[in-house]
Amino acid sequence: MKFLEYVKRLICPPSCACCKKILDISDNSVFCNECYEELAKRVMDVAGENKSQYIERSYFYYRYKNWYVKNVISHTKYVANKEFLKFIGKRGKESLKKHNLLGQLDVVTFTPRRPGLVRLYGFDQAEELAMAISEQTDIPCSKLLKRKGFSLEQKSLKSSARSKNVEGKFRCKENLTGKRVLLVDDVVTTGSTVNECAKMLRQCGAKSVYVWSIAQ
């Protein structure tokens, strides 16, 4: 460990990305032993139910309805952690390999966060996840989508209102003719957001759109 990194860890000790327990400063782990073991038990890495005409297939690593997984998603949204992103990037690579998508994709992109939240927290968590997967897989990462207009936070709405809330709220001006795209998000619940994003990507010529998320 480099001296400056050691001093930084000494002043601000690393904590578990799940339970926030303080970790040993010499430990490069992302999670404490308990959380790591509990999360390992909950790995699913399966294809989700696909009801969208725009999405070829969607995959998720964990099931969201679990205390440990919910804490991981919370960490993803509110904390920019390089070691955590590296961890997720590796899981993403393993998942793509398992589902025979390595070597079958042309570009990685993401569902853009609302601008107000980017300003508030200083980063777009889905963009960070997409870049982490790109670094591990060497699939180019590109910001293909932009938000337009105002929309409420999806988590504040009932399922029936979520599709209408994001309808027409994304745009894509890239020429994606024949491209196979991986769309990344942290968590997919009703699928309204990724469906709308996939719709825009397909309208710009994407041959196929696959979705990968940490949880569903």
Buried (B, 14 or more C-beta within 10 A) or exposed (E): EEEEEEEBBEEEEBBBBBBEEEBEBEEEBBBBEEBBEBBEEBEBBBEBEBEBEBBBBBBBBBBBEBEBBBBBBBBBBEBBBEEBBBBBBBBBBBBBEEBEBBEEBBBBBBBBBBEEBBEEBEBBBBBBBBBBBBBBBEBEBBBBBEBEEEBEEBEEBEEEEBBEBBEEBBBBEBEBEEBBBBBBBBBBBBBBBBBBBBBBBBEBEBBBBBBBBBBB
